[in-house]
């Protein structure tokens, strides 16, 4: 049986349906028996469904500029 840590490591592949059948079975068994991980699974799945249903939106230029400035600063490059 998967540990909670192992479950978290496989959650993305499980939700993306890229995990092999053995992993799928283990994840399904784990979320059936672990209420805490079931909540993580359910919340993540619902969040992805909402996100995938949204229309793409343009990032405002001021926000984009601030983000790029922060990234450059973090990378040690000044603008």
mmJSON file of the N, C-alpha and C atoms, coordinates in Angstrom:
{"data_MODEL":{"atom_site":{
"group_PDB":["ATOM","ATOM","ATOM","ATOM","ATOM","ATOM","ATOM","ATOM","ATOM","ATOM","ATOM","ATOM","ATOM","ATOM","ATOM","ATOM","ATOM","ATOM","ATOM","ATOM","ATOM","ATOM","ATOM","ATOM","ATOM","ATOM","ATOM","ATOM","ATOM","ATOM","ATOM","ATOM","ATOM","ATOM","ATOM","ATOM","ATOM","ATOM","ATOM","ATOM","ATOM","ATOM","ATOM","ATOM","ATOM","ATOM","ATOM","ATOM","ATOM","ATOM","ATOM","ATOM","ATOM","ATOM","ATOM","ATOM","ATOM","ATOM","ATOM","ATOM","ATOM","ATOM","ATOM","ATOM","ATOM","ATOM","ATOM","ATOM","ATOM","ATOM","ATOM","ATOM","ATOM","ATOM","ATOM","ATOM","ATOM","ATOM","ATOM","ATOM","ATOM","ATOM","ATOM","ATOM","ATOM","ATOM","ATOM","ATOM","ATOM","ATOM","ATOM","ATOM","ATOM","ATOM","ATOM","ATOM","ATOM","ATOM","ATOM","ATOM","ATOM","ATOM","ATOM","ATOM","ATOM","ATOM","ATOM","ATOM","ATOM","ATOM","ATOM","ATOM","ATOM","ATOM","ATOM","ATOM","ATOM","ATOM","ATOM","ATOM","ATOM","ATOM","ATOM","ATOM","ATOM","ATOM","ATOM","ATOM","ATOM","ATOM","ATOM","ATOM","ATOM","ATOM","ATOM","ATOM","ATOM","ATOM","ATOM","ATOM","ATOM","ATOM","ATOM","ATOM","ATOM","ATOM","ATOM","ATOM","ATOM","ATOM","ATOM","ATOM","ATOM","ATOM","ATOM","ATOM","ATOM","ATOM","ATOM","ATOM","ATOM","ATOM","ATOM","ATOM","ATOM","ATOM","ATOM","ATOM","ATOM","ATOM","ATOM","ATOM","ATOM","ATOM","ATOM","ATOM","ATOM","ATOM","ATOM","ATOM","ATOM","ATOM","ATOM","ATOM","ATOM","ATOM","ATOM","ATOM","ATOM","ATOM","ATOM","ATOM","ATOM","ATOM","ATOM","ATOM","ATOM","ATOM","ATOM","ATOM","ATOM","ATOM","ATOM","ATOM","ATOM","ATOM","ATOM","ATOM","ATOM","ATOM","ATOM","ATOM","ATOM","ATOM","ATOM","ATOM","ATOM","ATOM","ATOM","ATOM","ATOM","ATOM","ATOM","ATOM","ATOM","ATOM","ATOM","ATOM","ATOM","ATOM","ATOM","ATOM","ATOM","ATOM","ATOM","ATOM","ATOM"],
"id":[1,2,3,4,5,6,7,8,9,10,11,12,13,14,15,16,17,18,19,20,21,22,23,24,25,26,27,28,29,30,31,32,33,34,35,36,37,38,39,40,41,42,43,44,45,46,47,48,49,50,51,52,53,54,55,56,57,58,59,60,61,62,63,64,65,66,67,68,69,70,71,72,73,74,75,76,77,78,79,80,81,82,83,84,85,86,87,88,89,90,91,92,93,94,95,96,97,98,99,100,101,102,103,104,105,106,107,108,109,110,111,112,113,114,115,116,117,118,119,120,121,122,123,124,125,126,127,128,129,130,131,132,133,134,135,136,137,138,139,140,141,142,143,144,145,146,147,148,149,150,151,152,153,154,155,156,157,158,159,160,161,162,163,164,165,166,167,168,169,170,171,172,173,174,175,176,177,178,179,180,181,182,183,184,185,186,187,188,189,190,191,192,193,194,195,196,197,198,199,200,201,202,203,204,205,206,207,208,209,210,211,212,213,214,215,216,217,218,219,220,221,222,223,224,225,226,227,228,229,230,231,232,233,234,235,236,237],
"type_symbol":["N","C","C","N","C","C","N","C","C","N","C","C","N","C","C","N","C","C","N","C","C","N","C","C","N","C","C","N","C","C","N","C","C","N","C","C","N","C","C","N","C","C","N","C","C","N","C","C","N","C","C","N","C","C","N","C","C","N","C","C","N","C","C","N","C","C","N","C","C","N","C","C","N","C","C","N","C","C","N","C","C","N","C","C","N","C","C","N","C","C","N","C","C","N","C","C","N","C","C","N","C","C","N","C","C","N","C","C","N","C","C","N","C","C","N","C","C","N","C","C","N","C","C","N","C","C","N","C","C","N","C","C","N","C","C","N","C","C","N","C","C","N","C","C","N","C","C","N","C","C","N","C","C","N","C","C","N","C","C","N","C","C","N","C","C","N","C","C","N","C","C","N","C","C","N","C","C","N","C","C","N","C","C","N","C","C","N","C","C","N","C","C","N","C","C","N","C","C","N","C","C","N","C","C","N","C","C","N","C","C","N","C","C","N","C","C","N","C","C","N","C","C","N","C","C","N","C","C","N","C","C","N","C","C","N","C","C"],
"label_atom_id":["N","CA","C","N","CA","C","N","CA","C","N","CA","C","N","CA","C","N","CA","C","N","CA","C","N","CA","C","N","CA","C","N","CA","C","N","CA","C","N","CA","C","N","CA","C","N","CA","C","N","CA","C","N","CA","C","N","CA","C","N","CA","C","N","CA","C","N","CA","C","N","CA","C","N","CA","C","N","CA","C","N","CA","C","N","CA","C","N","CA","C","N","CA","C","N","CA","C","N","CA","C","N","CA","C","N","CA","C","N","CA","C","N","CA","C","N","CA","C","N","CA","C","N","CA","C","N","CA","C","N","CA","C","N","CA","C","N","CA","C","N","CA","C","N","CA","C","N","CA","C","N","CA","C","N","CA","C","N","CA","C","N","CA","C","N","CA","C","N","CA","C","N","CA","C","N","CA","C","N","CA","C","N","CA","C","N","CA","C","N","CA","C","N","CA","C","N","CA","C","N","CA","C","N","CA","C","N","CA","C","N","CA","C","N","CA","C","N","CA","C","N","CA","C","N","CA","C","N","CA","C","N","CA","C","N","CA","C","N","CA","C","N","CA","C","N","CA","C","N","CA","C","N","CA","C","N","CA","C","N","CA","C","N","CA","C","N","CA","C","N","CA","C","N","CA","C"],
"label_alt_id":[null,null,null,null,null,null,null,null,null,null,null,null,null,null,null,null,null,null,null,null,null,null,null,null,null,null,null,null,null,null,null,null,null,null,null,null,null,null,null,null,null,null,null,null,null,null,null,null,null,null,null,null,null,null,null,null,null,null,null,null,null,null,null,null,null,null,null,null,null,null,null,null,null,null,null,null,null,null,null,null,null,null,null,null,null,null,null,null,null,null,null,null,null,null,null,null,null,null,null,null,null,null,null,null,null,null,null,null,null,null,null,null,null,null,null,null,null,null,null,null,null,null,null,null,null,null,null,null,null,null,null,null,null,null,null,null,null,null,null,null,null,null,null,null,null,null,null,null,null,null,null,null,null,null,null,null,null,null,null,null,null,null,null,null,null,null,null,null,null,null,null,null,null,null,null,null,null,null,null,null,null,null,null,null,null,null,null,null,null,null,null,null,null,null,null,null,null,null,null,null,null,null,null,null,null,null,null,null,null,null,null,null,null,null,null,null,null,null,null,null,null,null,null,null,null,null,null,null,null,null,null,null,null,null,null,null,null],
"label_comp_id":["UNK","UNK","UNK","UNK","UNK","UNK","UNK","UNK","UNK","UNK","UNK","UNK","UNK","UNK","UNK","UNK","UNK","UNK","UNK","UNK","UNK","UNK","UNK","UNK","UNK","UNK","UNK","UNK","UNK","UNK","UNK","UNK","UNK","UNK","UNK","UNK","UNK","UNK","UNK","UNK","UNK","UNK","UNK","UNK","UNK","UNK","UNK","UNK","UNK","UNK","UNK","UNK","UNK","UNK","UNK","UNK","UNK","UNK","UNK","UNK","UNK","UNK","UNK","UNK","UNK","UNK","UNK","UNK","UNK","UNK","UNK","UNK","UNK","UNK","UNK","UNK","UNK","UNK","UNK","UNK","UNK","UNK","UNK","UNK","UNK","UNK","UNK","UNK","UNK","UNK","UNK","UNK","UNK","UNK","UNK","UNK","UNK","UNK","UNK","UNK","UNK","UNK","UNK","UNK","UNK","UNK","UNK","UNK","UNK","UNK","UNK","UNK","UNK","UNK","UNK","UNK","UNK","UNK","UNK","UNK","UNK","UNK","UNK","UNK","UNK","UNK","UNK","UNK","UNK","UNK","UNK","UNK","UNK","UNK","UNK","UNK","UNK","UNK","UNK","UNK","UNK","UNK","UNK","UNK","UNK","UNK","UNK","UNK","UNK","UNK","UNK","UNK","UNK","UNK","UNK","UNK","UNK","UNK","UNK","UNK","UNK","UNK","UNK","UNK","UNK","UNK","UNK","UNK","UNK","UNK","UNK","UNK","UNK","UNK","UNK","UNK","UNK","UNK","UNK","UNK","UNK","UNK","UNK","UNK","UNK","UNK","UNK","UNK","UNK","UNK","UNK","UNK","UNK","UNK","UNK","UNK","UNK","UNK","UNK","UNK","UNK","UNK","UNK","UNK","UNK","UNK","UNK","UNK","UNK","UNK","UNK","UNK","UNK","UNK","UNK","UNK","UNK","UNK","UNK","UNK","UNK","UNK","UNK","UNK","UNK","UNK","UNK","UNK","UNK","UNK","UNK","UNK","UNK","UNK","UNK","UNK","UNK"],
"label_asym_id":["A","A","A","A","A","A","A","A","A","A","A","A","A","A","A","A","A","A","A","A","A","A","A","A","A","A","A","A","A","A","A","A","A","A","A","A","A","A","A","A","A","A","A","A","A","A","A","A","A","A","A","A","A","A","A","A","A","A","A","A","A","A","A","A","A","A","A","A","A","A","A","A","A","A","A","A","A","A","A","A","A","A","A","A","A","A","A","A","A","A","A","A","A","A","A","A","A","A","A","A","A","A","A","A","A","A","A","A","A","A","A","A","A","A","A","A","A","A","A","A","A","A","A","A","A","A","A","A","A","A","A","A","A","A","A","A","A","A","A","A","A","A","A","A","A","A","A","A","A","A","A","A","A","A","A","A","A","A","A","A","A","A","A","A","A","A","A","A","A","A","A","A","A","A","A","A","A","A","A","A","A","A","A","A","A","A","A","A","A","A","A","A","A","A","A","A","A","A","A","A","A","A","A","A","A","A","A","A","A","A","A","A","A","A","A","A","A","A","A","A","A","A","A","A","A","A","A","A","A","A","A","A","A","A","A","A","A"],
"label_entity_id":["1","1","1","1","1","1","1","1","1","1","1","1","1","1","1","1","1","1","1","1","1","1","1","1","1","1","1","1","1","1","1","1","1","1","1","1","1","1","1","1","1","1","1","1","1","1","1","1","1","1","1","1","1","1","1","1","1","1","1","1","1","1","1","1","1","1","1","1","1","1","1","1","1","1","1","1","1","1","1","1","1","1","1","1","1","1","1","1","1","1","1","1","1","1","1","1","1","1","1","1","1","1","1","1","1","1","1","1","1","1","1","1","1","1","1","1","1","1","1","1","1","1","1","1","1","1","1","1","1","1","1","1","1","1","1","1","1","1","1","1","1","1","1","1","1","1","1","1","1","1","1","1","1","1","1","1","1","1","1","1","1","1","1","1","1","1","1","1","1","1","1","1","1","1","1","1","1","1","1","1","1","1","1","1","1","1","1","1","1","1","1","1","1","1","1","1","1","1","1","1","1","1","1","1","1","1","1","1","1","1","1","1","1","1","1","1","1","1","1","1","1","1","1","1","1","1","1","1","1","1","1","1","1","1","1","1","1"],
"label_seq_id":[1,1,1,2,2,2,3,3,3,4,4,4,5,5,5,6,6,6,7,7,7,8,8,8,9,9,9,10,10,10,11,11,11,12,12,12,13,13,13,14,14,14,15,15,15,16,16,16,17,17,17,18,18,18,19,19,19,20,20,20,21,21,21,22,22,22,23,23,23,24,24,24,25,25,25,26,26,26,27,27,27,28,28,28,29,29,29,30,30,30,31,31,31,32,32,32,33,33,33,34,34,34,35,35,35,36,36,36,37,37,37,38,38,38,39,39,39,40,40,40,41,41,41,42,42,42,43,43,43,44,44,44,45,45,45,46,46,46,47,47,47,48,48,48,49,49,49,50,50,50,51,51,51,52,52,52,53,53,53,54,54,54,55,55,55,56,56,56,57,57,57,58,58,58,59,59,59,60,60,60,61,61,61,62,62,62,63,63,63,64,64,64,65,65,65,66,66,66,67,67,67,68,68,68,69,69,69,70,70,70,71,71,71,72,72,72,73,73,73,74,74,74,75,75,75,76,76,76,77,77,77,78,78,78,79,79,79],
"pdbx_PDB_ins_code":[null,null,null,null,null,null,null,null,null,null,null,null,null,null,null,null,null,null,null,null,null,null,null,null,null,null,null,null,null,null,null,null,null,null,null,null,null,null,null,null,null,null,null,null,null,null,null,null,null,null,null,null,null,null,null,null,null,null,null,null,null,null,null,null,null,null,null,null,null,null,null,null,null,null,null,null,null,null,null,null,null,null,null,null,null,null,null,null,null,null,null,null,null,null,null,null,null,null,null,null,null,null,null,null,null,null,null,null,null,null,null,null,null,null,null,null,null,null,null,null,null,null,null,null,null,null,null,null,null,null,null,null,null,null,null,null,null,null,null,null,null,null,null,null,null,null,null,null,null,null,null,null,null,null,null,null,null,null,null,null,null,null,null,null,null,null,null,null,null,null,null,null,null,null,null,null,null,null,null,null,null,null,null,null,null,null,null,null,null,null,null,null,null,null,null,null,null,null,null,null,null,null,null,null,null,null,null,null,null,null,null,null,null,null,null,null,null,null,null,null,null,null,null,null,null,null,null,null,null,null,null,null,null,null,null,null,null],
"Cartn_x":[0.845,0.0,0.885,0.462,1.207,1.18,2.269,2.266,1.663,1.346,0.799,1.817,3.075,4.131,4.189,4.119,4.116,2.884,1.751,0.519,0.693,1.27,1.479,2.41,3.376,4.289,3.617,2.571,1.873,0.593,0.176,-1.115,-1.21,-0.178,-0.216,-0.409,0.371,0.247,-1.122,-1.642,-2.966,-4.042,-3.994,-5.004,-4.857,-3.624,-3.384,-3.625,-3.912,-4.156,-2.955,-1.741,-0.516,0.148,-0.384,0.167,-0.185,0.694,0.391,-0.707,-1.224,-2.373,-2.082,-0.868,-0.513,-0.549,0.009,0.014,-1.413,-2.201,-3.599,-4.332,-4.124,-4.794,-4.328,-3.031,-2.5,-3.014,-3.06,-3.562,-5.033,-5.805,-7.23,-7.463,-6.684,-6.801,-6.445,-5.387,-4.957,-6.027,-6.592,-7.594,-8.901,-9.109,-10.271,-10.1,-8.855,-8.577,-8.017,-7.661,-7.038,-7.877,-8.683,-9.565,-8.813,-7.642,-6.888,-6.421,-5.913,-5.453,-6.637,-7.773,-8.956,-9.332,-9.25,-9.561,-8.587,-7.297,-6.289,-6.613,-6.9,-7.249,-8.485,-9.539,-10.805,-10.661,-9.992,-9.803,-8.951,-7.881,-7.005,-7.746,-8.502,-9.266,-10.272,-10.993,-11.984,-11.313,-10.18,-9.443,-9.013,-8.506,-8.095,-9.279,-10.427,-11.613,-12.03,-11.988,-12.339,-11.331,-10.052,-8.993,-9.071,-9.289,-9.351,-10.571,-11.613,-12.823,-12.779,-11.715,-11.615,-11.043,-11.475,-10.912,-9.593,-8.6,-7.344,-7.564,-6.816,-6.92,-5.534,-5.476,-4.218,-3.754,-2.466,-1.89,-1.692,-2.189,-2.007,-0.521,-0.233,1.16,1.916,1.263,1.957,2.335,1.458,1.748,2.852,2.779,3.799,5.174,5.236,6.502,7.047,6.166,6.6,7.092,6.418,6.807,8.171,8.366,9.653,10.779,10.508,11.507,11.891,10.891,11.149,11.931,11.591,12.316,13.763,13.977,15.347,16.149,15.53,16.201,16.565,15.614,15.836,16.963,17.083,18.136,19.469,19.475,20.717,21.039,20.048,20.248,19.467,20.112,19.417,19.023,17.934,17.386,17.803],
"Cartn_y":[-1.186,0.0,1.242,2.252,3.509,4.26,4.945,5.884,7.196,8.068,9.374,10.146,10.034,10.705,10.142,8.83,8.208,8.64,8.7,9.148,10.526,11.445,12.807,12.803,11.904,11.809,11.308,10.506,9.94,10.682,11.631,12.295,12.94,13.646,14.326,13.331,12.255,11.248,10.576,10.358,9.743,10.648,11.924,12.856,13.112,13.074,13.259,11.976,10.905,9.591,9.083,9.382,8.881,7.799,7.528,6.478,5.113,4.136,2.787,2.166,1.049,0.42,0.053,-0.392,-0.768,0.454,1.555,2.783,3.296,3.251,3.689,2.901,1.606,0.756,1.102,1.334,1.665,3.022,4.004,5.331,5.229,4.515,4.369,3.684,2.658,1.967,2.918,3.709,4.619,5.668,6.289,7.337,6.742,5.473,4.807,4.614,4.4,4.09,5.255,6.35,7.476,8.741,9.122,10.278,11.584,11.76,12.992,13.084,12.003,12.013,12.089,11.535,11.661,13.134,13.889,15.326,16.04,15.707,16.307,15.96,14.701,14.248,14.974,14.985,15.582,17.08,17.769,19.216,19.529,18.77,18.993,18.719,17.642,17.286,18.384,18.874,19.931,21.231,21.549,22.757,22.672,21.53,21.353,21.474,20.944,21.039,22.487,23.271,24.692,25.418,25.167,25.842,25.511,24.249,23.838,24.419,24.747,25.297,26.8,27.441,28.897,29.289,30.437,30.995,31.679,31.542,32.251,33.759,34.431,35.889,36.478,37.642,38.361,38.908,38.762,39.32,40.82,41.66,43.111,43.463,44.457,44.828,45.228,45.965,46.38,45.172,44.203,42.988,42.188,42.083,41.353,41.999,43.332,44.042,43.799,43.848,43.601,42.172,41.243,39.845,39.629,40.196,40.048,40.687,41.836,42.509,41.64,41.046,40.18,38.939,38.358,37.18,37.507,38.622,39.036,39.3,39.928,40.206,38.879,37.951,36.65,35.88,36.055,35.37,36.11,37.253,38.009,38.904,39.162,40.019,41.31,42.414,43.69,44.209,44.947,45.434,46.756],
"Cartn_z":[0.0,0.0,0.0,-0.715,-0.792,0.535,0.813,1.937,1.439,2.359,1.968,1.123,1.463,0.695,-0.725,-0.855,-2.186,-2.981,-2.305,-2.946,-3.564,-2.789,-3.296,-4.5,-4.502,-5.632,-6.908,-6.757,-7.913,-8.288,-7.476,-7.701,-9.076,-9.481,-10.776,-11.921,-11.918,-12.973,-12.936,-11.736,-11.595,-12.193,-11.852,-12.358,-13.856,-14.348,-15.788,-16.577,-15.856,-16.445,-17.233,-16.71,-17.338,-16.497,-15.323,-14.457,-15.034,-14.796,-15.274,-14.403,-14.85,-14.177,-12.728,-12.441,-11.075,-10.153,-10.618,-9.817,-9.64,-10.693,-10.598,-9.518,-9.502,-8.51,-7.101,-6.939,-5.619,-5.135,-6.034,-5.654,-5.288,-6.108,-5.826,-4.478,-4.196,-2.903,-1.758,-1.958,-0.903,-0.598,-1.637,-1.368,-0.838,-1.06,-0.489,1.018,1.446,2.849,3.66,3.022,3.733,3.505,4.49,4.306,4.018,4.619,4.38,2.933,2.399,1.01,0.045,0.433,-0.421,-0.565,0.524,0.464,-0.468,-0.37,-1.254,-2.706,-2.972,-4.314,-4.845,-4.059,-4.488,-4.744,-3.847,-3.994,-5.221,-5.402,-6.554,-7.85,-7.886,-9.083,-9.426,-8.433,-8.67,-9.105,-8.516,-8.894,-10.355,-10.763,-12.154,-13.112,-12.727,-13.571,-13.758,-12.694,-12.786,-13.673,-13.437,-14.181,-15.67,-16.002,-17.405,-18.106,-17.358,-17.954,-18.171,-17.719,-17.837,-19.192,-19.662,-20.886,-20.558,-21.443,-21.207,-21.187,-20.32,-20.232,-20.368,-20.965,-21.137,-19.792,-19.522,-18.302,-18.531,-17.616,-17.791,-17.893,-18.734,-19.001,-17.736,-16.838,-15.608,-14.758,-14.683,-13.925,-14.603,-15.916,-16.668,-16.45,-16.48,-16.272,-14.868,-13.859,-12.476,-12.308,-12.932,-12.857,-13.503,-14.685,-15.373,-14.565,-13.981,-13.146,-11.948,-11.308,-10.162,-10.571,-11.712,-12.188,-12.514,-13.175,-13.505,-12.23,-11.261,-9.989,-9.292,-9.293,-8.657,-9.339,-10.641,-11.398,-11.333,-10.662,-10.516,-11.69,-12.521,-13.688,-13.468,-13.591,-13.436,-14.781,-14.819,-16.075,-16.441],
"occupancy":[1.0,1.0,1.0,1.0,1.0,1.0,1.0,1.0,1.0,1.0,1.0,1.0,1.0,1.0,1.0,1.0,1.0,1.0,1.0,1.0,1.0,1.0,1.0,1.0,1.0,1.0,1.0,1.0,1.0,1.0,1.0,1.0,1.0,1.0,1.0,1.0,1.0,1.0,1.0,1.0,1.0,1.0,1.0,1.0,1.0,1.0,1.0,1.0,1.0,1.0,1.0,1.0,1.0,1.0,1.0,1.0,1.0,1.0,1.0,1.0,1.0,1.0,1.0,1.0,1.0,1.0,1.0,1.0,1.0,1.0,1.0,1.0,1.0,1.0,1.0,1.0,1.0,1.0,1.0,1.0,1.0,1.0,1.0,1.0,1.0,1.0,1.0,1.0,1.0,1.0,1.0,1.0,1.0,1.0,1.0,1.0,1.0,1.0,1.0,1.0,1.0,1.0,1.0,1.0,1.0,1.0,1.0,1.0,1.0,1.0,1.0,1.0,1.0,1.0,1.0,1.0,1.0,1.0,1.0,1.0,1.0,1.0,1.0,1.0,1.0,1.0,1.0,1.0,1.0,1.0,1.0,1.0,1.0,1.0,1.0,1.0,1.0,1.0,1.0,1.0,1.0,1.0,1.0,1.0,1.0,1.0,1.0,1.0,1.0,1.0,1.0,1.0,1.0,1.0,1.0,1.0,1.0,1.0,1.0,1.0,1.0,1.0,1.0,1.0,1.0,1.0,1.0,1.0,1.0,1.0,1.0,1.0,1.0,1.0,1.0,1.0,1.0,1.0,1.0,1.0,1.0,1.0,1.0,1.0,1.0,1.0,1.0,1.0,1.0,1.0,1.0,1.0,1.0,1.0,1.0,1.0,1.0,1.0,1.0,1.0,1.0,1.0,1.0,1.0,1.0,1.0,1.0,1.0,1.0,1.0,1.0,1.0,1.0,1.0,1.0,1.0,1.0,1.0,1.0,1.0,1.0,1.0,1.0,1.0,1.0,1.0,1.0,1.0,1.0,1.0,1.0,1.0,1.0,1.0,1.0,1.0,1.0],
"B_iso_or_equiv":[0.0,0.0,0.0,0.0,0.0,0.0,0.0,0.0,0.0,0.0,0.0,0.0,0.0,0.0,0.0,0.0,0.0,0.0,0.0,0.0,0.0,0.0,0.0,0.0,0.0,0.0,0.0,0.0,0.0,0.0,0.0,0.0,0.0,0.0,0.0,0.0,0.0,0.0,0.0,0.0,0.0,0.0,0.0,0.0,0.0,0.0,0.0,0.0,0.0,0.0,0.0,0.0,0.0,0.0,0.0,0.0,0.0,0.0,0.0,0.0,0.0,0.0,0.0,0.0,0.0,0.0,0.0,0.0,0.0,0.0,0.0,0.0,0.0,0.0,0.0,0.0,0.0,0.0,0.0,0.0,0.0,0.0,0.0,0.0,0.0,0.0,0.0,0.0,0.0,0.0,0.0,0.0,0.0,0.0,0.0,0.0,0.0,0.0,0.0,0.0,0.0,0.0,0.0,0.0,0.0,0.0,0.0,0.0,0.0,0.0,0.0,0.0,0.0,0.0,0.0,0.0,0.0,0.0,0.0,0.0,0.0,0.0,0.0,0.0,0.0,0.0,0.0,0.0,0.0,0.0,0.0,0.0,0.0,0.0,0.0,0.0,0.0,0.0,0.0,0.0,0.0,0.0,0.0,0.0,0.0,0.0,0.0,0.0,0.0,0.0,0.0,0.0,0.0,0.0,0.0,0.0,0.0,0.0,0.0,0.0,0.0,0.0,0.0,0.0,0.0,0.0,0.0,0.0,0.0,0.0,0.0,0.0,0.0,0.0,0.0,0.0,0.0,0.0,0.0,0.0,0.0,0.0,0.0,0.0,0.0,0.0,0.0,0.0,0.0,0.0,0.0,0.0,0.0,0.0,0.0,0.0,0.0,0.0,0.0,0.0,0.0,0.0,0.0,0.0,0.0,0.0,0.0,0.0,0.0,0.0,0.0,0.0,0.0,0.0,0.0,0.0,0.0,0.0,0.0,0.0,0.0,0.0,0.0,0.0,0.0,0.0,0.0,0.0,0.0,0.0,0.0,0.0,0.0,0.0,0.0,0.0,0.0],
"pdbx_formal_charge":[null,null,null,null,null,null,null,null,null,null,null,null,null,null,null,null,null,null,null,null,null,null,null,null,null,null,null,null,null,null,null,null,null,null,null,null,null,null,null,null,null,null,null,null,null,null,null,null,null,null,null,null,null,null,null,null,null,null,null,null,null,null,null,null,null,null,null,null,null,null,null,null,null,null,null,null,null,null,null,null,null,null,null,null,null,null,null,null,null,null,null,null,null,null,null,null,null,null,null,null,null,null,null,null,null,null,null,null,null,null,null,null,null,null,null,null,null,null,null,null,null,null,null,null,null,null,null,null,null,null,null,null,null,null,null,null,null,null,null,null,null,null,null,null,null,null,null,null,null,null,null,null,null,null,null,null,null,null,null,null,null,null,null,null,null,null,null,null,null,null,null,null,null,null,null,null,null,null,null,null,null,null,null,null,null,null,null,null,null,null,null,null,null,null,null,null,null,null,null,null,null,null,null,null,null,null,null,null,null,null,null,null,null,null,null,null,null,null,null,null,null,null,null,null,null,null,null,null,null,null,null,null,null,null,null,null,null],
"auth_seq_id":[1,1,1,2,2,2,3,3,3,4,4,4,5,5,5,6,6,6,7,7,7,8,8,8,9,9,9,10,10,10,11,11,11,12,12,12,13,13,13,14,14,14,15,15,15,16,16,16,17,17,17,18,18,18,19,19,19,20,20,20,21,21,21,22,22,22,23,23,23,24,24,24,25,25,25,26,26,26,27,27,27,28,28,28,29,29,29,30,30,30,31,31,31,32,32,32,33,33,33,34,34,34,35,35,35,36,36,36,37,37,37,38,38,38,39,39,39,40,40,40,41,41,41,42,42,42,43,43,43,44,44,44,45,45,45,46,46,46,47,47,47,48,48,48,49,49,49,50,50,50,51,51,51,52,52,52,53,53,53,54,54,54,55,55,55,56,56,56,57,57,57,58,58,58,59,59,59,60,60,60,61,61,61,62,62,62,63,63,63,64,64,64,65,65,65,66,66,66,67,67,67,68,68,68,69,69,69,70,70,70,71,71,71,72,72,72,73,73,73,74,74,74,75,75,75,76,76,76,77,77,77,78,78,78,79,79,79],
"auth_comp_id":["UNK","UNK","UNK","UNK","UNK","UNK","UNK","UNK","UNK","UNK","UNK","UNK","UNK","UNK","UNK","UNK","UNK","UNK","UNK","UNK","UNK","UNK","UNK","UNK","UNK","UNK","UNK","UNK","UNK","UNK","UNK","UNK","UNK","UNK","UNK","UNK","UNK","UNK","UNK","UNK","UNK","UNK","UNK","UNK","UNK","UNK","UNK","UNK","UNK","UNK","UNK","UNK","UNK","UNK","UNK","UNK","UNK","UNK","UNK","UNK","UNK","UNK","UNK","UNK","UNK","UNK","UNK","UNK","UNK","UNK","UNK","UNK","UNK","UNK","UNK","UNK","UNK","UNK","UNK","UNK","UNK","UNK","UNK","UNK","UNK","UNK","UNK","UNK","UNK","UNK","UNK","UNK","UNK","UNK","UNK","UNK","UNK","UNK","UNK","UNK","UNK","UNK","UNK","UNK","UNK","UNK","UNK","UNK","UNK","UNK","UNK","UNK","UNK","UNK","UNK","UNK","UNK","UNK","UNK","UNK","UNK","UNK","UNK","UNK","UNK","UNK","UNK","UNK","UNK","UNK","UNK","UNK","UNK","UNK","UNK","UNK","UNK","UNK","UNK","UNK","UNK","UNK","UNK","UNK","UNK","UNK","UNK","UNK","UNK","UNK","UNK","UNK","UNK","UNK","UNK","UNK","UNK","UNK","UNK","UNK","UNK","UNK","UNK","UNK","UNK","UNK","UNK","UNK","UNK","UNK","UNK","UNK","UNK","UNK","UNK","UNK","UNK","UNK","UNK","UNK","UNK","UNK","UNK","UNK","UNK","UNK","UNK","UNK","UNK","UNK","UNK","UNK","UNK","UNK","UNK","UNK","UNK","UNK","UNK","UNK","UNK","UNK","UNK","UNK","UNK","UNK","UNK","UNK","UNK","UNK","UNK","UNK","UNK","UNK","UNK","UNK","UNK","UNK","UNK","UNK","UNK","UNK","UNK","UNK","UNK","UNK","UNK","UNK","UNK","UNK","UNK","UNK","UNK","UNK","UNK","UNK","UNK"],
"auth_asym_id":["A","A","A","A","A","A","A","A","A","A","A","A","A","A","A","A","A","A","A","A","A","A","A","A","A","A","A","A","A","A","A","A","A","A","A","A","A","A","A","A","A","A","A","A","A","A","A","A","A","A","A","A","A","A","A","A","A","A","A","A","A","A","A","A","A","A","A","A","A","A","A","A","A","A","A","A","A","A","A","A","A","A","A","A","A","A","A","A","A","A","A","A","A","A","A","A","A","A","A","A","A","A","A","A","A","A","A","A","A","A","A","A","A","A","A","A","A","A","A","A","A","A","A","A","A","A","A","A","A","A","A","A","A","A","A","A","A","A","A","A","A","A","A","A","A","A","A","A","A","A","A","A","A","A","A","A","A","A","A","A","A","A","A","A","A","A","A","A","A","A","A","A","A","A","A","A","A","A","A","A","A","A","A","A","A","A","A","A","A","A","A","A","A","A","A","A","A","A","A","A","A","A","A","A","A","A","A","A","A","A","A","A","A","A","A","A","A","A","A","A","A","A","A","A","A","A","A","A","A","A","A","A","A","A","A","A","A"],
"auth_atom_id":["N","CA","C","N","CA","C","N","CA","C","N","CA","C","N","CA","C","N","CA","C","N","CA","C","N","CA","C","N","CA","C","N","CA","C","N","CA","C","N","CA","C","N","CA","C","N","CA","C","N","CA","C","N","CA","C","N","CA","C","N","CA","C","N","CA","C","N","CA","C","N","CA","C","N","CA","C","N","CA","C","N","CA","C","N","CA","C","N","CA","C","N","CA","C","N","CA","C","N","CA","C","N","CA","C","N","CA","C","N","CA","C","N","CA","C","N","CA","C","N","CA","C","N","CA","C","N","CA","C","N","CA","C","N","CA","C","N","CA","C","N","CA","C","N","CA","C","N","CA","C","N","CA","C","N","CA","C","N","CA","C","N","CA","C","N","CA","C","N","CA","C","N","CA","C","N","CA","C","N","CA","C","N","CA","C","N","CA","C","N","CA","C","N","CA","C","N","CA","C","N","CA","C","N","CA","C","N","CA","C","N","CA","C","N","CA","C","N","CA","C","N","CA","C","N","CA","C","N","CA","C","N","CA","C","N","CA","C","N","CA","C","N","CA","C","N","CA","C","N","CA","C","N","CA","C","N","CA","C","N","CA","C","N","CA","C","N","CA","C","N","CA","C","N","CA","C"],
"pdbx_PDB_model_num":[1,1,1,1,1,1,1,1,1,1,1,1,1,1,1,1,1,1,1,1,1,1,1,1,1,1,1,1,1,1,1,1,1,1,1,1,1,1,1,1,1,1,1,1,1,1,1,1,1,1,1,1,1,1,1,1,1,1,1,1,1,1,1,1,1,1,1,1,1,1,1,1,1,1,1,1,1,1,1,1,1,1,1,1,1,1,1,1,1,1,1,1,1,1,1,1,1,1,1,1,1,1,1,1,1,1,1,1,1,1,1,1,1,1,1,1,1,1,1,1,1,1,1,1,1,1,1,1,1,1,1,1,1,1,1,1,1,1,1,1,1,1,1,1,1,1,1,1,1,1,1,1,1,1,1,1,1,1,1,1,1,1,1,1,1,1,1,1,1,1,1,1,1,1,1,1,1,1,1,1,1,1,1,1,1,1,1,1,1,1,1,1,1,1,1,1,1,1,1,1,1,1,1,1,1,1,1,1,1,1,1,1,1,1,1,1,1,1,1,1,1,1,1,1,1,1,1,1,1,1,1,1,1,1,1,1,1]
}}}
